[in-house]
């Protein structure tokens, strides 16, 4: 249920840790896992990093987390702990007993400490600094070498194909910074038509520059200018701005300036192939000449 909440657009969740919640420990919950997995299957907006712990069993599986392919996932199997040992009552009981009558008591305490250290390393990696999976994995492997209690599988997030609707959702519900960060993940997939679609949708909703932290400008102009600010060599955003001024606002001088900026950015735009650059150079040159 936590995962279902974290997938919601308005949820402010930066990372999720799950303690021994793989499905096989209680088959009675299979119907719940299936329902949640179906709800989240391939969910583009679910990109929250996950650390999932499980005790070691012959049937341990993390398969229902594999549907969350757009999130970084760390699957950790742990020796020496039973289900209740992952939470406070287990280690506390082992500490209070502490009379040496059960040889598992020190293992429960020490392994619980390793679990806590692993969680802390994960949260530090994703919440306090820029995500660094290599440093995190090095820390987890070091903890395993010292304790012989952990086995870690890493699953890196798959890139998400950009859709105009997902960009619009970011610009509507968050801000220009969030939208531009999403574009940065795979800028080569963004098309001029996509930017125009997002811009038109923003206009239809009556939003203005304030919504994009760019006071005093229309939302569509603010959108393109925000993108150009973050990606000064991104030809398509300049072209979209020129098209807006030219065909929608009938402002030929500003359209010409935008097309000229696109033409100047073209040689530096690494998102375009050589044929695409040639076509845009021809098209933009004609647009500029027509607006003289």
KOLRO-171840 format. One record per residue: x, y, z of N, C-alpha, C in turn; residue in one letter. Coordinates in steps of 0.001 Angstrom, whole numbers, padded with zeros to 6 digits. Example, Ala and Ser with C-alpha at 12.3 -4.5 7.8 and 13.67 -1.06 7.14 Angstrom:
% residues 2
   n.east  n.north     n.up  ca.east  ca.north    ca.up   c.east  c.north     c.up  aa
   013190  -005690   007800   012300   -004500   007800   013200  -003300   007800   A
   012850  -002250   007080   013670   -001060   007140   012900   000030   007870   S
//
This chain:
% residues 292
   n.east  n.north     n.up  ca.east  ca.north    ca.up   c.east  c.north     c.up  aa
   000821  -001193   000000   000000    000000   000000   000866   001258   000000   X
   002008   001181   000676   002933    002316   000668   003389   002604  -000754   X
   003673   001553  -001523   004111    001739  -002902   003011   002379  -003734   X
   001773   001971  -003513   000664    002562  -004252   000551   004049  -003940   X
   000742   004411  -002672   000711    005832  -002305   001877   006581  -002933   X
   003067   005987  -002886   004263    006656  -003417   004157   006900  -004910   X
   003332   006130  -005601   003176    006298  -007046   002271   007461  -007402   X
   001521   007969  -006422   000619    009074  -006715   001410   010332  -007029   X
   000875   011134  -007951   001611    012308  -008423   001902   013294  -007305   X
   000969   013422  -006329   001141    014422  -005288   001934   013910  -004087   X
   002314   012637  -004094   003026    012070  -002944   004441   012622  -002874   X
   004814   013058  -001681   006163    013599  -001479   007022   012517  -000835   X
   007425   011537  -001629   008191    010387  -001146   009500   010331  -001916   X
   010626   010338  -001182   011928    010342  -001835   012577   008983  -001929   X
   012188   008041  -001068   012768    006697  -001073   011872   005798  -000230   X
   011913   004496  -000517   011097    003524   000224   011983   002372   000673   X
   011865   002000   001960   012538    000822   002507   011460  -000149   002967   X
   011570  -001396   002555   010598   -002415   002927   011319  -003547   003650   X
   010832  -003897   004840   011482   -004906   005679   010721  -006226   005618   X
   011332  -007214   004996   010774   -008564   004886   009322  -008548   004418   X
   009102  -007928   003279   007742   -007864   002740   007615  -008581   001406   X
   008554  -009496   001116   008390   -010302  -000090   007221  -011255   000108   X
   006626  -011694  -000977   005305   -012304  -000896   005279  -013673  -000224   X
   006402  -014414  -000258   006305   -015819   000142   006175  -016017   001647   X
   006461  -014971   002442   006409   -015216   003889   004977  -015418   004366   X
   004003  -014887   003640   002609   -015106   004005   001770  -015207   002726   X
   001583  -016417   002193   000852   -016581   000931  -000571  -016038   000978   X
  -001115  -015862   002175  -002480   -015349   002275  -002611  -013954   001681   X
  -001484  -013253   001573  -001529   -011890   001049  -001285  -011831  -000456   X
  -001238  -012977  -001119  -000959   -012990  -002552  -001928  -012110  -003341   X
  -003207  -012118  -002944  -004186   -011338  -003705  -003899  -009846  -003592   X
  -003377  -009412  -002416  -003024   -007999  -002255  -001821  -007645  -003119   X
  -000802  -008508  -003096   000371   -008257  -003925  -000021  -008184  -005396   X
  -000884  -009087  -005827  -001288   -009106  -007231  -002020  -007825  -007605   X
  -002891  -007361  -006709  -003649   -006140  -006989  -002735  -004927  -007076   X
  -001777  -004841  -006147  -000854   -003703  -006152   000057  -003771  -007369   X
   000552  -004973  -007674   001432   -005125  -008834   000716  -004717  -010115   X
  -000562  -005080  -010226  -001328   -004709  -011417  -001502  -003201  -011497   X
  -001731  -002588  -010342  -001922   -001133  -010310  -000646  -000391  -010691   X
   000505  -000944  -010301   001775   -000260  -010514   002513  -000725  -011754   X
   002006  -001745  -012424   002761   -002376  -013506   003196  -001356  -014557   X
   004520  -001178  -014666   005061   -000265  -015665   004747   001190  -015410   X
   004332   001528  -014183   003909    002904  -013907   005042   003878  -014186   X
   004842   004740  -015191   005894    005670  -015582   006255   006595  -014432   X
   005235   007003  -013657   005518    008015  -012638   006176   007418  -011404   X
   006220   006069  -011288   006863    005492  -010108   008348   005345  -010371   X
   009112   006281  -009847   010568    006229  -010001   011257   006353  -008652   X
   010508   006113  -007561   011062    006227  -006211   012023   005065  -005962   X
   013263   005329  -005543   014196    004227  -005283   013724   003341  -004136   X
   013980   002043  -004254   013498    001056  -003284   014650   000236  -002728   X
   014574  -000063  -001430   015454   -001064  -000825   014549  -002081  -000143   X
   014607  -003326  -000615   013698   -004373  -000164   014500  -005457   000545   X
   014182  -005705   001809   014860   -006750   002583   013982  -007991   002668   X
   014633  -009139   002720   013926   -010397   002952   014830  -011337   003734   X
   014222  -012132   004590   014985   -013217   005203   015315  -014250   004127   X
   016316  -015064   004381   016707   -016108   003433   015747  -017284   003560   X
   015096  -017623   002462   014239   -018808   002403   014448  -019471   001046   X
   014093  -020740   000918   014254   -021413  -000383   013396  -020798  -001479   X
   012347  -020079  -001095   011407   -019573  -002103   011415  -018056  -002221   X
   012406  -017398  -001646   012388   -015935  -001669   012367  -015418  -003106   X
   011507  -014450  -003353   011401   -013871  -004688   011055  -012393  -004570   X
   011612  -011627  -005458   011317   -010192  -005509   010544  -009860  -006789   X
   009874  -010869  -007335   009328   -010729  -008685   008310  -009602  -008804   X
   007479  -009372  -007761   006461   -008340  -007935   007053  -006939  -007913   X
   008289  -006791  -007417   008956   -005489  -007495   009552  -005249  -008879   X
   009690  -006315  -009670   010254   -006160  -011005   009339  -005367  -011929   X
   008063  -005246  -011571   007169   -004432  -012395   007523  -002952  -012301   X
   008231  -002564  -011247   008583   -001153  -011048   009917  -000870  -011734   X
   009928  -001046  -013035   011191   -001034  -013773   011784   000357  -013947   X
   011026   001397  -013587   011546    002753  -013738   012125   003294  -012435   X
   012276   002417  -011446   012866    002802  -010158   014153   002018  -009926   X
   015131   002648  -009281   016304    001906  -008801   015848   000990  -007677   X
   016263  -000292  -007719   015817   -001254  -006717   017013  -002033  -006187   X
   017015  -002244  -004879   018074   -003010  -004217   017400  -004118  -003421   X
   017633  -005363  -003827   017047   -006526  -003176   018091  -007116  -002238   X
   017770  -007183  -000962   018741   -007624   000041   018170  -008812   000801   X
   018813  -009970   000698   018437   -011115   001525   019376  -011178   002721   X
   018810  -011523   003875   019525   -011403   005147   019521  -012738   005884   X
   020698  -013168   006290   020832   -014374   007119   020440  -014059   008569   X
   020088  -015101   009317   019961   -015076   010783   018684  -014409   011304   X
   017937  -013703   010464   016755   -013000   010961   015478  -013687   010505   X
   014521  -013770   011431   013170   -014179   011095   012327  -012918   010887   X
   011065  -013102   010532   010246   -011953   010143   010216  -010873   011225   X
   009923  -011248   012460   009811   -010245   013524   011153  -009650   013929   X
   012246  -010280   013509   013565   -009757   013864   013936  -008516   013056   X
   013178  -008221   012006   013479   -007037   011197   012983  -005756   011857   X
   012121  -005877   012830   011585   -004693   013500   011950  -004744   014973   X
   011666  -003699   015687   012155   -003522   017055   011906  -004698   017995   X
   010728  -005338   018007   010497   -006407   018994   011516  -007536   018937   X
   011974  -007906   017725   012926   -009015   017622   014256  -008713   018269   X
   014976  -007669   017836   016257   -007339   018465   016128  -006984   019938   X
   015013  -006336   020299   014820   -005973   021705   014699  -007218   022569   X
   013913  -008192   022092   013757   -009433   022858   015093  -010145   023003   X
   015889  -010156   021926   017198   -010816   021989   018117  -010104   022967   X
   018021  -008785   023015   018866   -008012   023934   018446  -008233   025378   X
   017122  -008243   025611   016629   -008411   026979   016917  -009813   027499   X
   016811  -010810   026584   017110   -012183   027023   018576  -012257   027415   X
   019432  -012001   026430   020857   -011786   026653   021559  -012639   027684   X
   021068  -013820   027986   021713   -014644   029016   022600  -015723   028399   X
   022708  -015681   027059   023579   -016645   026396   022946  -017996   026185   X
   021689  -018150   026584   021046   -019455   026444   020692  -019762   024997   X
   020587  -018736   024173   020253   -018927   022760   021396  -018372   021924   X
   022041  -019250   021163   023201   -018809   020376   022817  -017838   019270   X
   021523  -017741   018948   021079   -016823   017912   021012  -015376   018395   X
   020966  -015166   019726   020777   -013806   020246   021833  -012829   019742   X
   023125  -013122   019857   024112   -012158   019356   024037  -011971   017846   X
   023666  -013039   017110   023537   -012910   015660   022375  -011997   015285   X
   021279  -012118   016023   020126   -011247   015759   020503  -009791   015996   X
   021195  -009544   017106   021574   -008160   017425   022546  -007601   016388   X
   023577  -008365   016054   024590   -007853   015122   024027  -007703   013707   X
   023181  -008656   013299   022612   -008569   011954   021618  -007420   011853   X
   020861  -007187   012916   019947   -006040   012927   020714  -004737   012772   X
   021876  -004678   013388   022711   -003485   013253   023168  -003309   011801   X
   023520  -004414   011149   023934   -004344   009743   022775  -003876   008860   X
   021575  -004356   009149   020394   -003911   008398   020211  -002404   008554   X
   020337  -001908   009788   020198   -000468   010032   021270   000328   009288   X
   022492  -000177   009280   023569    000507   008565   023305   000521   007056   X
   022740  -000571   006555   022417   -000640   005123   021334   000373   004762   X
   020310   000451   005597   019229    001414   005361   019770   002837   005383   X
   020615   003131   006364   021191    004472   006476   022019   004813   005234   X
   022810   003863   004752   023617    004099   003547   022723   004371   002339   X
   021632   003624   002230   020686    003806   001125   020029   005182   001179   X
   019535   005566   002356   018864    006862   002491   019837   008013   002275   X
   021057   007860   002778   022064    008899   002539   022337   009059   001047   X
   022404   007926   000343   022737    007961  -001084   021656   008638  -001911   X
   020391   008505  -001492   019301    009021  -002319   018632   010277  -001778   X
   018793   010571  -000500   018095    011725   000068   019016   012875   000444   X
   020273   012573   000750   021173    013624   001220   022100   014142   000131   X
   022354   013345  -000912   023298    013740  -001944   022754   013328  -003294   X
   023535   013617  -004323   023180    013096  -005643   023233   011569  -005595   X
   022212   010891  -006166   022224    009427  -006141   023526   008854  -006686   X
   024108   007926  -005920   025382    007326  -006319   025312   005840  -006028   X
   024898   005073  -007028   024700    003640  -006818   026023   002917  -006594   X
   027100   003396  -007220   028388    002718  -007063   028880   002813  -005621   X
   028784   004003  -005036   029200    004175  -003640   028319   003352  -002714   X
   027009   003359  -002974   026091    002583  -002145   026418   001098  -002215   X
   026609   000563  -003415   026912   -000857  -003548   028237  -001206  -002879   X
   029218  -000321  -002963   030500   -000571  -002288   030297  -000664  -000783   X
   029447   000210  -000236   029154    000172   001201   028448  -001122   001580   X
   027465  -001523   000783   026718   -002748   001083   027613  -003981   000995   X
   028493  -004024   000011   029404   -005169  -000103   030387  -005203   001070   X
   030808  -004023   001535   031704   -003973   002697   030995  -004493   003941   X
   029725  -004123   004106   028956   -004629   005244   028800  -006142   005159   X
   028611  -006657   003948   028490   -008104   003773   029799  -008810   004104   X
   030920  -008233   003667   032218   -008857   003963   032451  -008939   005471   X
   032033  -007909   006186   032256   -007882   007634   031298  -008803   008382   X
   030073  -008922   007881   029049   -009651   008637   028732  -011030   008079   X
   028994  -011235   006789   028590   -012476   006112   027092  -012705   006245   X
   026326  -011621   006251   024893   -011753   006502   024027  -011264   005343   X
   024617  -010554   004380   023815   -009928   003335   024136  -010496   001957   X
   023134  -010502   001109   023333   -010746  -000321   022508  -009696  -001048   X
   023152  -008919  -001918   022500   -007761  -002535   022411  -007943  -004046   X
   021215  -007679  -004583   021025   -007602  -006030   020629  -006168  -006373   X
   021283  -005619  -007372   020970   -004250  -007792   020211  -004283  -009113   X
   019140  -003497  -009192   018386   -003322  -010429   018324  -001823  -010724   X
   018976  -001410  -011794   018973    000001  -012156   017703   000343  -012935   X
   017233   001555  -012741   016011    001996  -013407   016190   002027  -014918   X
   015157   001579  -015615   015144    001697  -017066   014663   003099  -017437   X
   015193   003677  -018513   014727    005003  -018914   013263   004959  -019326   X
   012558   006027  -019039   011142    006125  -019366   010987   006958  -020631   X
   010250   006436  -021582   009986    007222  -022782   009167   008452  -022412   X
   009590   009600  -022901   008899    010844  -022566   007587   010916  -023336   X
   006533   011303  -022644   005248    011557  -023279   004831   012982  -022952   X
   004129   013607  -023873   003688    014980  -023632   002835   015065  -022374   X
   002018   014034  -022123   001147    014066  -020949   001939   014060  -019652   X
   003039   013285  -019612   003832    013250  -018384   004570   014561  -018179   X
   005035   015185  -019264   005661    016500  -019132   004653   017515  -018626   X
   003458   017478  -019172   002425    018422  -018756   002122   018274  -017275   X
   002048   017026  -016812   001767    016785  -015398   002833   017413  -014511   X
   004094   017308  -014910   005172    017909  -014128   005056   019423  -014103   X
   004818   020038  -015252   004731    021496  -015297   003492   022003  -014567   X
   002412   021222  -014571   001189    021637  -013887   001295   021488  -012378   X
   001783   020336  -011930   001716    020004  -010512   003007   020280  -009757   X
   004092   020512  -010462   005337    020836  -009771   005839   022190  -010267   X
   006845   022231  -011102   007339    023516  -011581   008201   023304  -012815   X
   008702   024399  -013355   009516    024311  -014561   010779   023506  -014322   X
   011339   023622  -013116   012565    022888  -012793   012331   021389  -012921   X
   011200   020907  -012375   010892    019476  -012448   010695   019035  -013897   X
   009981   019851  -014681   009775    019503  -016076   011070   019453  -016860   X
   011942   020417  -016602   013219    020450  -017318   014123   019295  -016905   X
   014068   018904  -015640   014851    017750  -015206   014379   016492  -015922   X
   013049   016393  -016124   012524    015214  -016824   012993   015204  -018277   X
   012988   016358  -018903   013477    016448  -020273   014937   016022  -020337   X
   015707   016407  -019322   017145    016120  -019318   017432   014625  -019320   X
   016500   013808  -018818   016738    012373  -018746   016869   011749  -020140   X
   016167   012308  -021115   016317    011797  -022479   015885   012879  -023457   X
   016702   013904  -023554   016339    015085  -024328   016157   014755  -025804   X
   016787   013702  -026288   016697    013370  -027711   015294   012939  -028121   X
   014450   012538  -027160   013095    012093  -027485   012098   013239  -027581   X
   012481   014419  -027126   011548    015542  -027103   011439   016133  -028503   X
   010221   016318  -028964   009997    016883  -030288   009382   018271  -030172   X
   009512   019045  -031241   008885    020368  -031271   007379   020244  -031087   X
   006773   019255  -031743   005327    019061  -031626   004929   018771  -030185   X
   005748   017993  -029483   005463    017678  -028087   005485   018945  -027234   X
   006489   019787  -027449   006574    021029  -026685   005377   021926  -026977   X
   004972   021987  -028241   003812    022793  -028599   002551   022252  -027935   X
   002426   020929  -027876   001253    020320  -027244   001186   020674  -025768   X
   002323   020582  -025075   002362    020937  -023659   002038   022414  -023484   X
   002626   023259  -024327   002374    024693  -024225   000912   025037  -024422   X
   000275   024436  -025429  -001147    024702  -025666  -001993   024253  -024484   X
  -001657   023101  -023920  -002424    022596  -022778  -002292   023525  -021578   X
  -001101   024078  -021369  -000918    025031  -020275  -001769   026274  -020502   X
  -001797   026760  -021725  -002604    027936  -022027  -004087   027665  -021793   X
  -004550   026499  -022211  -005962    026155  -022052  -006380   026119  -020591   X
  -005433   025819  -019706  -005745    025764  -018281  -005643   027133  -017624   X
  -005345   028153  -018397  -005320    029503  -017857  -004148   029801  -016956   X
  -003084   029032  -017071  -001921    029291  -016232  -001087   030404  -016835   X
  -000400   031122  -015966   000473    032194  -016419   001877   031952  -015903   X
   002755   032914  -016167   004167    032724  -015862   004450   032413  -014410   X
   003586   032910  -013493   003839    032664  -012079   003896   031172  -011767   X
   003098   030384  -012471   003064    028942  -012214   004393   028285  -012547   X
   005168   028929  -013409   006466    028388  -013780   007594   029215  -013194   X
   007289   030014  -012190   008284    030849  -011517   008925   031838  -012485   X
   008196   032235  -013498   008679    033235  -014451   007588   034299  -014586   X
   007574   035226  -013668   006483    036185  -013517   006314   037068  -014768   X
   005041   037309  -015090   004727    038298  -016104   004745   037809  -017538   X
   004935   036513  -017788   004932    035995  -019150   003810   034967  -019289   X
   003358   034764  -020502   002355    033716  -020702   002990   032371  -020389   X
   002168   031410  -020018   002704    030124  -019569   003475   029406  -020673   X
   003016   029512  -021914   003703    028802  -022989   005072   029399  -023256   X
   005138   030729  -023324   006436    031387  -023507   007347   031051  -022339   X
   006782   031081  -021131   007579    030751  -019947   008125   029329  -020029   X
   007303   028421  -020531   007741    027028  -020676   008964   026933  -021578   X
   008877   027512  -022768   009987    027399  -023717   011223   028137  -023221   X
   011011   029288  -022589   012165    030036  -022101   012834   029309  -020937   X
   012024   028647  -020108   012614    027853  -019024   013451   026713  -019590   X
   012937   026062  -020625   013683    024968  -021252   014966   025493  -021891   X
   014869   026625  -022585   016064    027197  -023207   017094   027621  -022173   X
   016610   028054  -021004   017538    028437  -019938   018337   027225  -019469   X
   017666   026072  -019346   018337    024863  -018870   019141   024179  -019975   X
   018678   024316  -021221   019338    023644  -022349   019615   024672  -023447   X
   020661   025470  -023286   020916    026554  -024243   021217   026072  -025654   X
   021535   024790  -025821   021840    024257  -027149   020704   023403  -027710   X
   019518   023494  -027113   018403    022640  -027499   017582   023347  -028581   X
   017873   023025  -029835   017298    023737  -030973   015775   023683  -030986   X
   015201   022549  -030626   013759    022362  -030780   012948   023316  -029910   X
   013464   023672  -028739   012730    024598  -027882   012734   026004  -028478   X
   013867   026422  -029054   013898    027722  -029742   012939   027721  -030933   X
   012938   026622  -031669   012046    026523  -032825   010586   026584  -032387   X
   010241   025883  -031297   008871    025913  -030786   008484   027325  -030363   X
   009416   028045  -029733   009144    029425  -029328   008922   030297  -030564   X
   009754   030092  -031599   009559    030839  -032836   008217   030549  -033475   X
   007820   029275  -033506   006517    028912  -034070   005377   029564  -033288   X
   005529   029625  -031966   004496    030249  -031136   004344   031728  -031489   X
   005471   032440  -031523   005419    033862  -031862   004886   034080  -033283   X
   005321   033211  -034208   004982    033400  -035617   003526   033073  -035909   X
   003095   031867  -035544   001802    031376  -035995   000663   031637  -035017   X
   000968   031788  -033733  -000085    031984  -032737  -000211   033441  -032323   X
   000920   034085  -032072   000899    035456  -031557   001138   036502  -032640   X
   001485   036056  -033854   001734    036965  -034987   002740   038057  -034649   X
   003744   037691  -033883   004806    038633  -033511   006049   038259  -034321   X
   006156   038834  -035516   007220    038428  -036436   008622   038774  -035935   X
   008839   039960  -035343   010196    040256  -034854   010687   039246  -033813   X
   009820   038898  -032850   010229    037936  -031823   010381   036535  -032413   X
   009544   036210  -033389   009676    034905  -034045   011026   034811  -034746   X
   011419   035877  -035407   012698    035865  -036120   013868   035708  -035154   X
   013796   036394  -034005   014852    036271  -032993   014947   034829  -032496   X
   013790   034195  -032255   013784    032814  -031760   014344   031854  -032810   X
   013943   032031  -034075   014473    031172  -035136   015980   031366  -035297   X
   016437   032605  -035163   017866    032873  -035273   018626   032184  -034144   X
   018052   032218  -032925   018678    031528  -031789   018740   030025  -032044   X
   017684   029474  -032647   017678    028045  -032984   018776   027726  -033991   X
   018928   028585  -034984   019950    028365  -036008   021351   028420  -035410   X
   021564   029333  -034465   022877    029458  -033830   023170   028278  -032906   X
   022118   027721  -032286   022308    026580  -031379   022524   025280  -032138   X
   022088   025244  -033386   022072    024003  -034164   023416   023267  -034195   X
   024546   023934  -034456   025816    023191  -034520   026229   022562  -033193   X
   025695   023082  -032086   026072    022565  -030762   025088   021526  -030237   X
   024004   021286  -030967   022922    020418  -030485   023266   018956  -030752   X
   023704   018263  -029717   024127    016863  -029860   022956   015895  -029950   X
   021712   016393  -029775   020552    015501  -029836   020110   015228  -031267   X
   020672   015942  -032228   020232    015822  -033615   021267   015089  -034459   X
   020775   014249  -035356   021664    013588  -036315   022060   014589  -037400   X
   023046   014230  -038206   023496    015119  -039283   022365   015435  -040270   X
   021582   014436  -040723   020467    014766  -041626   019433   015686  -040970   X
   019159   015465  -039671   018212    016334  -038970   018737   017760  -038889   X
   020024   017899  -038626   020619    019232  -038588   020518   019912  -039953   X
   020792   019167  -041018   020713    019739  -042366   019293   020213  -042676   X
   018311   019385  -042314   016919    019755  -042590   016522   021004  -041798   X
   016861   021021  -040505   016495    022170  -039681   017207   023437  -040135   X
   018453   023296  -040542   019195    024469  -041026   018492   025076  -042241   X
   018059   024215  -043143   017336    024675  -044333   016000   025317  -043941   X
   015252   024641  -043068   013934    025124  -042670   014021   026448  -041916   X
   014936   026530  -040961   015071    027749  -040161   015550   028921  -041016   X
   016470   028651  -041917   016959    029717  -042803   015821   030286  -043645   X
   014954   029408  -044146   013802    029869  -044923   012847   030686  -044064   X
   012613   030231  -042812   011723    030970  -041917   012276   032364  -041631   X
   013564   032432  -041363   014186    033726  -041055   014091   034656  -042259   X
   014363   034123  -043436   014311    034941  -044655   012894   035446  -044908   X
   011898   034593  -044661   010506    034977  -044897   010038   036064  -043942   X
   010699   036190  -042796   010288    037175  -041788   011058   038485  -041886   X
   011900   038616  -042882   012663    039869  -043031   011722   041006  -043427   X
//
